[in-house]
């Protein structure tokens, strides 16, 4: 039996490049280089048939450690809670007020990028605090 060595996380969305660029800023990811023979992604995009233009975008961890994120345009909008979400680990190892201060600062940064703060899940004696948020198209994620 073979084992999986890498995963890609795929987002269905209306505006792939916009959502990808949001997540690049959140995670410190970068846009990979365009395919061979193209000066940039705009040139590549213009080379596609009209119905395929602006239909996908990706971003990658510049260190190669994290998974590739792929964003694909779909015709339907988001109508319910997504069943898979990312946990953005901004407060790993921190507890109490130090954790809350760190999470609130990162929350403010992400809101400035276009995210929406939903609510704080306060520490309960078992789990530490986290903040539920939405990205620029309403996909939920946790600031953890």
C-alpha positions in Angstrom: 0.0 0.0 0.0 1.3 3.4 -0.9 0.9 6.4 1.4 -0.1 9.9 0.4 2.9 12.3 0.7 1.2 15.6 -0.2 -2.3 17.1 -0.2 -3.8 20.1 -2.0 -6.7 22.0 -0.5 -9.3 23.1 -3.0 -11.7 25.9 -2.6 -14.9 26.3 -4.7 -15.5 30.0 -5.1 -16.8 32.8 -7.4 -13.5 34.8 -7.8 -10.5 32.4 -7.6 -7.8 35.0 -7.9 -9.3 37.3 -5.2 -9.8 34.5 -2.7 -6.3 33.1 -3.5 -4.6 36.4 -2.9 -6.5 36.8 0.4 -5.2 33.4 1.6 -1.7 34.3 0.4 -1.7 37.3 2.8 -3.2 35.3 5.6 -0.7 32.4 5.4 2.4 34.1 3.9 1.9 32.0 0.8 3.0 33.1 -2.7 1.6 32.8 -6.2 3.7 30.2 -8.1 5.5 31.2 -11.3 3.4 31.1 -14.5 3.7 28.2 -16.9 6.7 28.1 -19.2 6.5 30.5 -22.1 4.3 33.1 -20.3 5.6 36.3 -18.7 2.9 36.4 -16.0 -0.5 34.8 -15.0 -2.4 37.6 -16.9 -0.8 36.6 -20.1 -1.5 32.9 -19.5 -5.1 33.7 -18.6 -5.6 35.7 -21.8 -4.3 32.7 -23.8 -7.2 30.5 -22.5 -10.6 30.1 -24.2 -13.0 32.8 -22.9 -15.0 30.4 -20.8 -11.9 29.2 -19.0 -10.5 32.6 -18.2 -10.4 33.6 -14.5 -11.6 30.0 -13.7 -8.7 29.0 -11.4 -5.8 30.3 -9.3 -3.4 28.8 -6.8 -1.0 29.7 -4.1 1.9 27.8 -2.4 3.9 27.8 0.7 7.3 29.4 -0.3 9.0 26.9 2.1 7.4 23.9 0.5 6.2 22.6 3.8 2.5 23.5 3.6 -0.1 22.2 1.1 -0.8 23.9 -2.2 -4.1 25.8 -2.2 -6.2 25.7 -5.4 -9.2 27.9 -6.0 -11.7 27.0 -8.7 -14.6 28.9 -10.0 -18.0 27.3 -9.6 -21.4 28.7 -10.7 -23.2 28.2 -7.4 -22.7 30.4 -4.4 -22.0 29.2 -0.8 -25.4 28.4 0.8 -24.5 26.5 4.0 -21.6 26.0 6.5 -18.6 24.4 4.8 -17.8 20.9 6.1 -14.0 21.4 5.9 -12.3 24.5 7.1 -8.8 25.7 7.8 -7.5 26.4 11.3 -5.1 29.3 11.1 -2.7 28.5 14.0 -1.8 32.0 15.3 -1.9 31.2 19.0 -0.2 27.8 19.2 1.3 27.2 22.6 -0.2 30.4 24.1 -2.8 30.4 26.9 -5.1 32.8 28.6 -4.7 36.6 28.0 -1.5 36.2 26.0 -3.4 33.9 23.6 -6.4 36.2 23.4 -4.2 39.3 22.7 -2.4 37.4 20.0 -5.6 36.1 18.4 -7.3 39.6 18.6 -4.3 41.2 16.9 -4.3 38.6 14.1 -8.1 39.0 13.8 -7.7 42.7 13.2 -5.1 42.1 10.5 -7.3 39.6 8.7 -10.4 41.9 9.0 -8.3 44.6 7.3 -7.7 42.0 4.5 -11.4 41.5 4.0 -12.2 38.7 6.5 -15.2 38.8 8.7 -15.1 38.1 12.5 -18.0 35.8 13.5 -17.5 35.1 17.2 -15.1 34.3 20.0 -15.2 30.7 21.3 -13.8 31.4 24.9 -11.6 28.9 26.7 -13.6 26.3 28.5 -11.1 24.6 30.7 -10.4 21.9 28.1 -9.9 23.9 24.8 -8.2 27.3 24.6 -9.9 30.3 23.0 -10.3 30.6 19.2 -12.1 33.1 16.9 -14.5 31.9 14.2 -14.1 33.9 11.0 -15.0 34.0 7.3 -12.8 34.7 4.3 -13.6 37.2 1.6 -16.3 34.8 0.1 -17.8 33.7 3.4 -15.9 30.4 3.9 -15.5 29.7 7.6 -12.2 29.3 9.2 -10.9 29.3 12.8 -8.2 31.6 14.1 -6.7 29.2 16.6 
